[in-house]
Amino acid sequence: MQLEATLAGHFYWDGSILVTEWERVFGRTWICAGREERLAEPGRFLTLEVGRESILVVRDREGRLGAFFNVCRHRGSRLVTEPEGRLKGAVSCPYHAWTYSLDGRLAGTPHLWEAAGLPKEQFSLRPVAVSTWGGFVFINLEGERAVPLVEVLGPLPERLRRYPLDTLRIGAREEHEVACNWKILVENYLECYHCPGVHPELCDIVPLYRKGIVDAAGSDEIAWFREGATTFTMGGVTRRPFLKGLSDDEKRRYDGESIFPTLLLNVFPDYAQYRILRPVAPDRTRIVTEWLFDPETMAQPGFDPSDAIEFINLIGRQDWAVCELVQKGVSSRSHDHGVYTPQESHSGTFKRWYLERFEAALPVSREVPAGPGRPGAR
């Protein structure tokens, strides 16, 4: 049996690799900016760092979402410095007070003589493509050249069509920083070969994972809960009602999805949870995690998401500990590359997706569907 090689070791620690990734991977791909509920009202905004770029995402007066490079067209000053908030109807540059409407158009240039004849229509903010799905906001720095988000998602929306993702709301949010490369975290998420040794609590809820696989193609072996279990909590049960509209099978199983490069989504009968990976350095990644619940459930007296938070954080800590060990190992001069076993085929799919973009000198015009369904939990 011939095993597929992983990325070479330096892909996980070389700073020049991350610089190239910002341009060729993150600069040409749909990236999740967060949940749309954070931008519910006109003037609400958030900013997102993509390598050396800062992106401003804002809802305008007409209720439309827009995304722009967070750069004044006059002298290049950063416009908005806060991570999120609400604008009072315009974006004003802190340097010379050039003012932009919420749709990006240049609206005012204080103290500039009328005789200057500035053609305002030529100095709008540089746009970034923005789109939504399932209550998530995505941006793409390619702008008008970006492949439509729907093509990137592929069959994913159909697989999750009964989950009311767009109506769920944030019940909890946490941020962590892990001492490993972002790709190690993605590869770990996409396989469960490590589950028997690393996640005994997870294997108790999903017996299939004791075999070290995430699914078995062509069979009924998918991520069914064990008898008596209904969700991902320490006891495998929940007091929360199930999400409305799920099929009988969906009430008995876990589904994990990945939207490359860095959105990892888990759905359960009573809640959903996702992580966004934000590379900070070649060997450091910030992880944003949010737990999503039905708003009617959240409005009930005594609503308590702590059981879901506790379990997901336990699995996360277990994953992050071994991923940090991988980071230390791949940095060794003795490590040229590793191999993917058959149980890690989804990780190999990610590697090929990644290399297609990393090695492309020109923008990638062909996308592959969002990552494989039912990867390893977390």
ZADREN-209109 format. One record per residue (C-alpha): residue number from 1; x, y, z; chain. Coordinates in steps of 0.25 Angstrom, whole numbers, padded with zeros to 4 digits. Layout:
N
n=NUM, u=X, v=Y, w=Z, chain=A
...
% end
This chain:
378
n=1, u=0000, v=0000, w=0000, chain=A
n=2, u=0006, v=0014, w=-0004, chain=A
n=3, u=0003, v=0025, w=0006, chain=A
n=4, u=0001, v=0039, w=0002, chain=A
n=5, u=0011, v=0049, w=0007, chain=A
n=6, u=0007, v=0061, w=0015, chain=A
n=7, u=0012, v=0075, w=0013, chain=A
n=8, u=0027, v=0076, w=0015, chain=A
n=9, u=0031, v=0080, w=0029, chain=A
n=10, u=0035, v=0094, w=0026, chain=A
n=11, u=0021, v=0097, w=0022, chain=A
n=12, u=0017, v=0098, w=0037, chain=A
n=13, u=0028, v=0107, w=0042, chain=A
n=14, u=0034, v=0115, w=0031, chain=A
n=15, u=0030, v=0130, w=0032, chain=A
n=16, u=0031, v=0132, w=0017, chain=A
n=17, u=0021, v=0121, w=0015, chain=A
n=18, u=0011, v=0129, w=0023, chain=A
n=19, u=0014, v=0141, w=0015, chain=A
n=20, u=0011, v=0134, w=0002, chain=A
n=21, u=-0002, v=0128, w=0008, chain=A
n=22, u=-0008, v=0142, w=0012, chain=A
n=23, u=-0007, v=0145, w=-0003, chain=A
n=24, u=-0010, v=0132, w=-0010, chain=A
n=25, u=-0019, v=0125, w=-0001, chain=A
n=26, u=-0026, v=0135, w=0008, chain=A
n=27, u=-0025, v=0146, w=-0002, chain=A
n=28, u=-0033, v=0138, w=-0012, chain=A
n=29, u=-0043, v=0130, w=-0004, chain=A
n=30, u=-0056, v=0132, w=0003, chain=A
n=31, u=-0053, v=0134, w=0018, chain=A
n=32, u=-0063, v=0134, w=0029, chain=A
n=33, u=-0064, v=0147, w=0036, chain=A
n=34, u=-0074, v=0143, w=0047, chain=A
n=35, u=-0089, v=0143, w=0049, chain=A
n=36, u=-0098, v=0152, w=0042, chain=A
n=37, u=-0105, v=0155, w=0055, chain=A
n=38, u=-0093, v=0164, w=0059, chain=A
n=39, u=-0097, v=0173, w=0047, chain=A
n=40, u=-0112, v=0173, w=0049, chain=A
n=41, u=-0115, v=0188, w=0049, chain=A
n=42, u=-0110, v=0199, w=0039, chain=A
n=43, u=-0097, v=0205, w=0043, chain=A
n=44, u=-0093, v=0192, w=0050, chain=A
n=45, u=-0079, v=0188, w=0046, chain=A
n=46, u=-0067, v=0178, w=0049, chain=A
n=47, u=-0053, v=0178, w=0044, chain=A
n=48, u=-0045, v=0166, w=0040, chain=A
n=49, u=-0030, v=0165, w=0039, chain=A
n=50, u=-0025, v=0156, w=0027, chain=A
n=51, u=-0010, v=0157, w=0027, chain=A
n=52, u=-0006, v=0171, w=0026, chain=A
n=53, u=-0020, v=0175, w=0021, chain=A
n=54, u=-0031, v=0180, w=0029, chain=A
n=55, u=-0045, v=0178, w=0024, chain=A
n=56, u=-0057, v=0186, w=0028, chain=A
n=57, u=-0071, v=0179, w=0027, chain=A
n=58, u=-0083, v=0188, w=0030, chain=A
n=59, u=-0098, v=0189, w=0028, chain=A
n=60, u=-0102, v=0202, w=0021, chain=A
n=61, u=-0115, v=0210, w=0022, chain=A
n=62, u=-0123, v=0201, w=0013, chain=A
n=63, u=-0119, v=0189, w=0020, chain=A
n=64, u=-0109, v=0184, w=0010, chain=A
n=65, u=-0096, v=0177, w=0014, chain=A
n=66, u=-0083, v=0183, w=0009, chain=A
n=67, u=-0069, v=0180, w=0011, chain=A
n=68, u=-0057, v=0189, w=0007, chain=A
n=69, u=-0042, v=0190, w=0009, chain=A
n=70, u=-0041, v=0198, w=0022, chain=A
n=71, u=-0032, v=0209, w=0016, chain=A
n=72, u=-0035, v=0223, w=0013, chain=A
n=73, u=-0033, v=0227, w=-0002, chain=A
n=74, u=-0027, v=0240, w=0001, chain=A
n=75, u=-0013, v=0237, w=0008, chain=A
n=76, u=-0016, v=0222, w=0012, chain=A
n=77, u=-0019, v=0224, w=0027, chain=A
n=78, u=-0026, v=0212, w=0034, chain=A
n=79, u=-0040, v=0217, w=0035, chain=A
n=80, u=-0047, v=0208, w=0046, chain=A
n=81, u=-0038, v=0203, w=0058, chain=A
n=82, u=-0049, v=0196, w=0066, chain=A
n=83, u=-0052, v=0181, w=0064, chain=A
n=84, u=-0067, v=0184, w=0064, chain=A
n=85, u=-0077, v=0194, w=0067, chain=A
n=86, u=-0087, v=0204, w=0061, chain=A
n=87, u=-0084, v=0216, w=0052, chain=A
n=88, u=-0093, v=0228, w=0053, chain=A
n=89, u=-0096, v=0228, w=0038, chain=A
n=90, u=-0082, v=0230, w=0032, chain=A
n=91, u=-0068, v=0226, w=0032, chain=A
n=92, u=-0058, v=0237, w=0035, chain=A
n=93, u=-0043, v=0237, w=0033, chain=A
n=94, u=-0036, v=0240, w=0046, chain=A
n=95, u=-0025, v=0247, w=0038, chain=A
n=96, u=-0031, v=0258, w=0029, chain=A
n=97, u=-0046, v=0255, w=0032, chain=A
n=98, u=-0050, v=0250, w=0018, chain=A
n=99, u=-0063, v=0244, w=0020, chain=A
n=100, u=-0070, v=0232, w=0013, chain=A
n=101, u=-0084, v=0227, w=0013, chain=A
n=102, u=-0087, v=0213, w=0018, chain=A
n=103, u=-0088, v=0208, w=0004, chain=A
n=104, u=-0073, v=0212, w=0002, chain=A
n=105, u=-0075, v=0225, w=-0006, chain=A
n=106, u=-0067, v=0237, w=-0003, chain=A
n=107, u=-0077, v=0247, w=0003, chain=A
n=108, u=-0069, v=0259, w=0009, chain=A
n=109, u=-0055, v=0265, w=0008, chain=A
n=110, u=-0054, v=0276, w=0019, chain=A
n=111, u=-0046, v=0288, w=0016, chain=A
n=112, u=-0043, v=0284, w=0002, chain=A
n=113, u=-0045, v=0296, w=-0008, chain=A
n=114, u=-0056, v=0294, w=-0018, chain=A
n=115, u=-0046, v=0298, w=-0028, chain=A
n=116, u=-0039, v=0286, w=-0026, chain=A
n=117, u=-0049, v=0279, w=-0035, chain=A
n=118, u=-0048, v=0265, w=-0028, chain=A
n=119, u=-0056, v=0255, w=-0035, chain=A
n=120, u=-0062, v=0248, w=-0023, chain=A
n=121, u=-0068, v=0237, w=-0031, chain=A
n=122, u=-0054, v=0232, w=-0034, chain=A
n=123, u=-0050, v=0231, w=-0019, chain=A
n=124, u=-0060, v=0221, w=-0013, chain=A
n=125, u=-0054, v=0211, w=-0003, chain=A
n=126, u=-0048, v=0199, w=-0010, chain=A
n=127, u=-0059, v=0188, w=-0010, chain=A
n=128, u=-0057, v=0174, w=-0005, chain=A
n=129, u=-0067, v=0163, w=-0009, chain=A
n=130, u=-0077, v=0159, w=0002, chain=A
n=131, u=-0087, v=0148, w=0003, chain=A
n=132, u=-0095, v=0140, w=0013, chain=A
n=133, u=-0100, v=0126, w=0016, chain=A
n=134, u=-0106, v=0120, w=0028, chain=A
n=135, u=-0105, v=0133, w=0036, chain=A
n=136, u=-0090, v=0133, w=0033, chain=A
n=137, u=-0083, v=0145, w=0026, chain=A
n=138, u=-0072, v=0142, w=0017, chain=A
n=139, u=-0062, v=0152, w=0010, chain=A
n=140, u=-0053, v=0150, w=-0002, chain=A
n=141, u=-0042, v=0160, w=-0005, chain=A
n=142, u=-0043, v=0156, w=-0020, chain=A
n=143, u=-0055, v=0166, w=-0021, chain=A
n=144, u=-0063, v=0164, w=-0034, chain=A
n=145, u=-0053, v=0153, w=-0039, chain=A
n=146, u=-0057, v=0144, w=-0027, chain=A
n=147, u=-0064, v=0131, w=-0031, chain=A
n=148, u=-0078, v=0132, w=-0025, chain=A
n=149, u=-0079, v=0126, w=-0011, chain=A
n=150, u=-0090, v=0117, w=-0015, chain=A
n=151, u=-0081, v=0110, w=-0024, chain=A
n=152, u=-0070, v=0108, w=-0013, chain=A
n=153, u=-0081, v=0102, w=-0004, chain=A
n=154, u=-0085, v=0092, w=-0014, chain=A
n=155, u=-0094, v=0081, w=-0007, chain=A
n=156, u=-0092, v=0086, w=0007, chain=A
n=157, u=-0105, v=0095, w=0007, chain=A
n=158, u=-0113, v=0083, w=0003, chain=A
n=159, u=-0107, v=0074, w=0013, chain=A
n=160, u=-0110, v=0084, w=0024, chain=A
n=161, u=-0123, v=0089, w=0019, chain=A
n=162, u=-0132, v=0084, w=0030, chain=A
n=163, u=-0123, v=0091, w=0041, chain=A
n=164, u=-0128, v=0105, w=0043, chain=A
n=165, u=-0114, v=0111, w=0043, chain=A
n=166, u=-0119, v=0125, w=0039, chain=A
n=167, u=-0128, v=0126, w=0050, chain=A
n=168, u=-0119, v=0121, w=0061, chain=A
n=169, u=-0113, v=0132, w=0071, chain=A
n=170, u=-0100, v=0133, w=0078, chain=A
n=171, u=-0101, v=0127, w=0092, chain=A
n=172, u=-0086, v=0127, w=0096, chain=A
n=173, u=-0073, v=0131, w=0090, chain=A
n=174, u=-0059, v=0128, w=0094, chain=A
n=175, u=-0045, v=0131, w=0088, chain=A
n=176, u=-0032, v=0123, w=0090, chain=A
n=177, u=-0018, v=0123, w=0085, chain=A
n=178, u=-0011, v=0110, w=0081, chain=A
n=179, u=0004, v=0108, w=0079, chain=A
n=180, u=0003, v=0102, w=0065, chain=A
n=181, u=0001, v=0105, w=0050, chain=A
n=182, u=-0013, v=0106, w=0046, chain=A
n=183, u=-0012, v=0095, w=0035, chain=A
n=184, u=-0009, v=0085, w=0047, chain=A
n=185, u=-0022, v=0089, w=0053, chain=A
n=186, u=-0030, v=0087, w=0040, chain=A
n=187, u=-0023, v=0073, w=0037, chain=A
n=188, u=-0026, v=0069, w=0051, chain=A
n=189, u=-0041, v=0073, w=0050, chain=A
n=190, u=-0043, v=0065, w=0037, chain=A
n=191, u=-0038, v=0051, w=0043, chain=A
n=192, u=-0042, v=0042, w=0055, chain=A
n=193, u=-0030, v=0033, w=0054, chain=A
n=194, u=-0026, v=0040, w=0067, chain=A
n=195, u=-0039, v=0039, w=0074, chain=A
n=196, u=-0038, v=0025, w=0081, chain=A
n=197, u=-0025, v=0030, w=0088, chain=A
n=198, u=-0028, v=0045, w=0090, chain=A
n=199, u=-0043, v=0046, w=0091, chain=A
n=200, u=-0049, v=0035, w=0100, chain=A
n=201, u=-0061, v=0043, w=0104, chain=A
n=202, u=-0064, v=0046, w=0089, chain=A
n=203, u=-0063, v=0031, w=0086, chain=A
n=204, u=-0073, v=0028, w=0097, chain=A
n=205, u=-0083, v=0037, w=0090, chain=A
n=206, u=-0080, v=0033, w=0076, chain=A
n=207, u=-0076, v=0018, w=0076, chain=A
n=208, u=-0071, v=0018, w=0061, chain=A
n=209, u=-0059, v=0027, w=0065, chain=A
n=210, u=-0054, v=0015, w=0073, chain=A
n=211, u=-0050, v=0010, w=0060, chain=A
n=212, u=-0042, v=0023, w=0057, chain=A
n=213, u=-0050, v=0026, w=0045, chain=A
n=214, u=-0060, v=0038, w=0043, chain=A
n=215, u=-0069, v=0031, w=0033, chain=A
n=216, u=-0070, v=0018, w=0025, chain=A
n=217, u=-0073, v=0020, w=0010, chain=A
n=218, u=-0084, v=0012, w=0005, chain=A
n=219, u=-0089, v=0007, w=0018, chain=A
n=220, u=-0098, v=0011, w=0030, chain=A
n=221, u=-0086, v=0014, w=0038, chain=A
n=222, u=-0087, v=0029, w=0040, chain=A
n=223, u=-0086, v=0037, w=0053, chain=A
n=224, u=-0098, v=0031, w=0060, chain=A
n=225, u=-0100, v=0034, w=0075, chain=A
n=226, u=-0099, v=0022, w=0084, chain=A
n=227, u=-0112, v=0017, w=0090, chain=A
n=228, u=-0117, v=0027, w=0100, chain=A
n=229, u=-0108, v=0039, w=0095, chain=A
n=230, u=-0114, v=0051, w=0088, chain=A
n=231, u=-0103, v=0061, w=0087, chain=A
n=232, u=-0089, v=0066, w=0090, chain=A
n=233, u=-0089, v=0068, w=0105, chain=A
n=234, u=-0082, v=0061, w=0116, chain=A
n=235, u=-0093, v=0051, w=0119, chain=A
n=236, u=-0098, v=0051, w=0104, chain=A
n=237, u=-0111, v=0056, w=0107, chain=A
n=238, u=-0118, v=0070, w=0107, chain=A
n=239, u=-0130, v=0077, w=0114, chain=A
n=240, u=-0131, v=0086, w=0102, chain=A
n=241, u=-0142, v=0083, w=0091, chain=A
n=242, u=-0137, v=0078, w=0078, chain=A
n=243, u=-0136, v=0088, w=0066, chain=A
n=244, u=-0148, v=0089, w=0058, chain=A
n=245, u=-0150, v=0082, w=0045, chain=A
n=246, u=-0139, v=0071, w=0047, chain=A
n=247, u=-0141, v=0057, w=0041, chain=A
n=248, u=-0141, v=0045, w=0050, chain=A
n=249, u=-0127, v=0042, w=0045, chain=A
n=250, u=-0122, v=0056, w=0048, chain=A
n=251, u=-0127, v=0054, w=0062, chain=A
n=252, u=-0118, v=0042, w=0064, chain=A
n=253, u=-0105, v=0047, w=0059, chain=A
n=254, u=-0094, v=0057, w=0059, chain=A
n=255, u=-0090, v=0064, w=0046, chain=A
n=256, u=-0077, v=0072, w=0044, chain=A
n=257, u=-0074, v=0081, w=0032, chain=A
n=258, u=-0062, v=0089, w=0028, chain=A
n=259, u=-0062, v=0101, w=0018, chain=A
n=260, u=-0047, v=0102, w=0014, chain=A
n=261, u=-0038, v=0109, w=0018, chain=A
n=262, u=-0042, v=0111, w=0033, chain=A
n=263, u=-0057, v=0109, w=0036, chain=A
n=264, u=-0060, v=0097, w=0044, chain=A
n=265, u=-0075, v=0095, w=0047, chain=A
n=266, u=-0082, v=0084, w=0056, chain=A
n=267, u=-0097, v=0082, w=0056, chain=A
n=268, u=-0104, v=0074, w=0067, chain=A
n=269, u=-0119, v=0072, w=0069, chain=A
n=270, u=-0120, v=0083, w=0080, chain=A
n=271, u=-0109, v=0093, w=0076, chain=A
n=272, u=-0098, v=0097, w=0066, chain=A
n=273, u=-0084, v=0101, w=0069, chain=A
n=274, u=-0073, v=0106, w=0060, chain=A
n=275, u=-0058, v=0110, w=0060, chain=A
n=276, u=-0051, v=0120, w=0052, chain=A
n=277, u=-0036, v=0119, w=0051, chain=A
n=278, u=-0028, v=0132, w=0050, chain=A
n=279, u=-0013, v=0130, w=0047, chain=A
n=280, u=-0005, v=0139, w=0056, chain=A
n=281, u=0009, v=0134, w=0053, chain=A
n=282, u=0014, v=0121, w=0046, chain=A
n=283, u=0014, v=0114, w=0059, chain=A
n=284, u=0002, v=0121, w=0066, chain=A
n=285, u=-0013, v=0121, w=0063, chain=A
n=286, u=-0024, v=0129, w=0070, chain=A
n=287, u=-0037, v=0121, w=0070, chain=A
n=288, u=-0051, v=0128, w=0071, chain=A
n=289, u=-0062, v=0118, w=0076, chain=A
n=290, u=-0077, v=0121, w=0077, chain=A
n=291, u=-0088, v=0113, w=0081, chain=A
n=292, u=-0102, v=0115, w=0074, chain=A
n=293, u=-0115, v=0112, w=0079, chain=A
n=294, u=-0130, v=0114, w=0076, chain=A
n=295, u=-0134, v=0128, w=0081, chain=A
n=296, u=-0147, v=0122, w=0087, chain=A
n=297, u=-0139, v=0112, w=0095, chain=A
n=298, u=-0129, v=0124, w=0099, chain=A
n=299, u=-0141, v=0132, w=0104, chain=A
n=300, u=-0146, v=0121, w=0113, chain=A
n=301, u=-0144, v=0123, w=0128, chain=A
n=302, u=-0132, v=0115, w=0133, chain=A
n=303, u=-0125, v=0114, w=0119, chain=A
n=304, u=-0111, v=0109, w=0122, chain=A
n=305, u=-0101, v=0105, w=0111, chain=A
n=306, u=-0090, v=0101, w=0120, chain=A
n=307, u=-0092, v=0086, w=0117, chain=A
n=308, u=-0089, v=0088, w=0102, chain=A
n=309, u=-0078, v=0098, w=0105, chain=A
n=310, u=-0071, v=0088, w=0115, chain=A
n=311, u=-0071, v=0077, w=0105, chain=A
n=312, u=-0066, v=0084, w=0093, chain=A
n=313, u=-0055, v=0091, w=0101, chain=A
n=314, u=-0051, v=0078, w=0107, chain=A
n=315, u=-0049, v=0072, w=0092, chain=A
n=316, u=-0043, v=0085, w=0088, chain=A
n=317, u=-0032, v=0084, w=0099, chain=A
n=318, u=-0029, v=0070, w=0096, chain=A
n=319, u=-0028, v=0073, w=0081, chain=A
n=320, u=-0019, v=0086, w=0084, chain=A
n=321, u=-0010, v=0078, w=0093, chain=A
n=322, u=-0006, v=0068, w=0082, chain=A
n=323, u=-0006, v=0078, w=0071, chain=A
n=324, u=0005, v=0086, w=0079, chain=A
n=325, u=0013, v=0073, w=0080, chain=A
n=326, u=0012, v=0072, w=0065, chain=A
n=327, u=0017, v=0086, w=0063, chain=A
n=328, u=0029, v=0083, w=0071, chain=A
n=329, u=0032, v=0070, w=0063, chain=A
n=330, u=0030, v=0076, w=0049, chain=A
n=331, u=0040, v=0087, w=0053, chain=A
n=332, u=0051, v=0076, w=0055, chain=A
n=333, u=0062, v=0075, w=0044, chain=A
n=334, u=0059, v=0060, w=0044, chain=A
n=335, u=0045, v=0063, w=0039, chain=A
n=336, u=0044, v=0064, w=0024, chain=A
n=337, u=0029, v=0060, w=0023, chain=A
n=338, u=0019, v=0050, w=0029, chain=A
n=339, u=0009, v=0041, w=0022, chain=A
n=340, u=-0006, v=0040, w=0022, chain=A
n=341, u=-0012, v=0027, w=0025, chain=A
n=342, u=-0025, v=0022, w=0019, chain=A
n=343, u=-0033, v=0027, w=0031, chain=A
n=344, u=-0027, v=0041, w=0028, chain=A
n=345, u=-0032, v=0043, w=0014, chain=A
n=346, u=-0040, v=0056, w=0017, chain=A
n=347, u=-0027, v=0062, w=0022, chain=A
n=348, u=-0021, v=0058, w=0008, chain=A
n=349, u=-0032, v=0065, w=0001, chain=A
n=350, u=-0029, v=0078, w=0009, chain=A
n=351, u=-0015, v=0077, w=0005, chain=A
n=352, u=-0018, v=0076, w=-0010, chain=A
n=353, u=-0028, v=0088, w=-0008, chain=A
n=354, u=-0017, v=0096, w=-0001, chain=A
n=355, u=-0006, v=0093, w=-0011, chain=A
n=356, u=-0015, v=0096, w=-0023, chain=A
n=357, u=-0016, v=0110, w=-0018, chain=A
n=358, u=-0002, v=0112, w=-0011, chain=A
n=359, u=0005, v=0108, w=-0024, chain=A
n=360, u=-0004, v=0116, w=-0033, chain=A
n=361, u=0003, v=0129, w=-0039, chain=A
n=362, u=-0010, v=0134, w=-0044, chain=A
n=363, u=-0024, v=0134, w=-0037, chain=A
n=364, u=-0030, v=0121, w=-0036, chain=A
n=365, u=-0043, v=0120, w=-0045, chain=A
n=366, u=-0047, v=0106, w=-0041, chain=A
n=367, u=-0052, v=0103, w=-0027, chain=A
n=368, u=-0055, v=0090, w=-0021, chain=A
n=369, u=-0067, v=0088, w=-0012, chain=A
n=370, u=-0067, v=0091, w=0003, chain=A
n=371, u=-0059, v=0080, w=0011, chain=A
n=372, u=-0064, v=0066, w=0013, chain=A
n=373, u=-0076, v=0064, w=0022, chain=A
n=374, u=-0075, v=0057, w=0036, chain=A
n=375, u=-0061, v=0059, w=0039, chain=A
n=376, u=-0055, v=0057, w=0053, chain=A
n=377, u=-0063, v=0065, w=0063, chain=A
n=378, u=-0059, v=0078, w=0069, chain=A
% end
